[in-house]
Amino acid sequence: MFHWVQGIPFENNQGAYDGLTLWEQIDGGVQFTATRKFLTAVPIALFLLSTHYTHYDFFLFAINFTALLVVLVAKLPVMHRVRIFGINKLDYEMD
């Protein structure tokens, strides 16, 4: 959800955050803050728990690892304000 929903749920921002996802708005876009580190560690912890409780089944490990990679790549600083294949892109450019 952090990487998909754009804008904020309130109407009093005058469109300042319309082109940014919730992840891009956290801490004003500053990278590697405590909040972002925690929200990056949560999927890793869930991955480790899921692999343990599925008894390290290779098929389920591959599914969980693929999902982990997708989530972690989206959180990288290189991906800030990047829309892959134009998915979730607004019709107008934000400055």
Contacts in CASP RR format, 6 or more apart in sequence:
PFRMAT RR
TARGET T0000
AUTHOR 0000-0000-0000
METHOD contacts of the structure
MODEL  1
MFHWVQGIPFENNQGAYDGLTLWEQIDGGVQFTATRKFLTAVPIALFLLS
THYTHYDFFLFAINFTALLVVLVAKLPVMHRVRIFGINKLDYEMD
1 22 0 8 1.000
2 21 0 8 1.000
2 22 0 8 1.000
2 23 0 8 1.000
2 26 0 8 1.000
2 39 0 8 1.000
3 21 0 8 1.000
3 22 0 8 1.000
3 23 0 8 1.000
3 74 0 8 1.000
3 75 0 8 1.000
4 21 0 8 1.000
4 88 0 8 1.000
5 21 0 8 1.000
5 22 0 8 1.000
6 17 0 8 1.000
6 18 0 8 1.000
6 19 0 8 1.000
6 20 0 8 1.000
6 21 0 8 1.000
6 22 0 8 1.000
6 88 0 8 1.000
6 90 0 8 1.000
7 13 0 8 1.000
7 15 0 8 1.000
7 17 0 8 1.000
7 18 0 8 1.000
7 19 0 8 1.000
7 20 0 8 1.000
7 21 0 8 1.000
7 22 0 8 1.000
7 25 0 8 1.000
8 17 0 8 1.000
8 25 0 8 1.000
17 25 0 8 1.000
18 90 0 8 1.000
18 94 0 8 1.000
19 90 0 8 1.000
19 94 0 8 1.000
20 81 0 8 1.000
20 94 0 8 1.000
21 88 0 8 1.000
23 39 0 8 1.000
23 74 0 8 1.000
23 75 0 8 1.000
24 80 0 8 1.000
24 81 0 8 1.000
26 33 0 8 1.000
26 35 0 8 1.000
26 36 0 8 1.000
26 39 0 8 1.000
27 33 0 8 1.000
27 35 0 8 1.000
27 36 0 8 1.000
29 80 0 8 1.000
31 77 0 8 1.000
31 80 0 8 1.000
32 77 0 8 1.000
36 75 0 8 1.000
39 75 0 8 1.000
40 72 0 8 1.000
40 75 0 8 1.000
43 68 0 8 1.000
43 71 0 8 1.000
43 72 0 8 1.000
44 68 0 8 1.000
44 72 0 8 1.000
47 64 0 8 1.000
47 65 0 8 1.000
47 67 0 8 1.000
47 68 0 8 1.000
50 60 0 8 1.000
50 64 0 8 1.000
51 60 0 8 1.000
51 61 0 8 1.000
51 64 0 8 1.000
54 60 0 8 1.000
54 61 0 8 1.000
54 64 0 8 1.000
73 79 0 8 1.000
83 89 0 8 1.000
END
